[in-house]
Amino acid sequence: MNAIAPCQPATADERTARHLSICAELIDLGMTLARAAAARATADWAAPATQPETAAQPAAARKQSDPAVIFVRVTAAVRDIIKLEARLAAGPAQTAARPRSADPRRATLCDAFAHVTKRHPDRAELIRASTARLDEYLASDPEKTLDVPTLLWTICDELGIDIDLATLPDEYLGMGPEYEEARATSPP
């Protein structure tokens, strides 16, 4: 195993390299533990059943963890570290991404896409595609110049989603209470 330097790196690149090195070491350790737990779980599984636990057994014997549970927990931790390592390796563009929920239009539009695709046979794919397009539009419009109806109609047109106006709630058309308030306070 590589020794991790105890001092803090001075630059962002040095910090990233240090963090990637730590991730690699944790992955190696985790895999060693996972292999040991898997071997114990396999051996326990193959062994004939022993006597049931009794109150007369020492407390240490009763508190031994199930190796299968240890295996599952360790492998989950290793998977999480691998994901972290991938994000770190991707660089700052991926790790410093703006949170998706930062734009107030996002929640309304996600609800709208769920509504307009409710009965579509390719609903899951359309939701995925509309969410990806929505994120692109919201990222390119930080000043919020595009309103909810414009974004909804634009993305639906791009993806070929037919909107049933008879069932579409007013808020998605720009006629909900929040739009009426905005129109009442804006100059004519």
Secondary structure as UniProt FT lines:
FT   HELIX           12..46
FT   TURN            55..56
FT   HELIX           59..62
FT   HELIX           67..90
FT   HELIX           92..95
FT   HELIX           100..102
FT   HELIX           104..116
FT   TURN            117..119
FT   TURN            121..122
FT   HELIX           123..140
FT   TURN            142..143
FT   HELIX           148..159
FT   TURN            165..167
FT   HELIX           170..173
FT   HELIX           177..185
//
